[in-house]
Amino acid sequence: MMGATEQEILAEIRTLLALERNYLAEERTALAEFRTGLALTVIAPAASTLIAYIFSFLEVERVLLFDVLNFTFFAILTVWGIWTSFRSRSRLAKIRKKKTILKHRECEITRKSKAVHDLLYDCIALEAAQ
């Protein structure tokens, strides 16, 4: 039977593991935003070219206006994609830093009790925290 200190230690570890799970969800979200930004950046030139190609077949009196609108569309999509990618990368760096700090805390708390350390030694990636 574990004493109160081991139970308190395990409760702290459960809390830290739940927090780590939240950070992992945030990391997945940041990676999805990064992927979306890259897709916008890559798709914008192809979409702009397709629109220009379609407009070339139409006999439109104001071709210059459509070219300006097409270029504006291309520029906005590209800048938006690049901005989204950079923003998500900065968020990802912050999240990974928080995860490293969290791993250090898990290791410190685990080392407080030999029984808890023996129980969780293989489950917590200690080498990632050092």
Secondary structure, DSSP 8 states (H G I E B T S, - for coil): ---HHHHHHHHHHHHHHHHHHHHHHHHHHHHHHHHHHHHHHHHHHHHHHHHHHHHHHS--S-HHHHHHHHHHHHHHHHHHHHHHHHHHHHHHHHHHHHHHHHHHHHHHHHTT-HHHHHHHTTTS-HHHH-
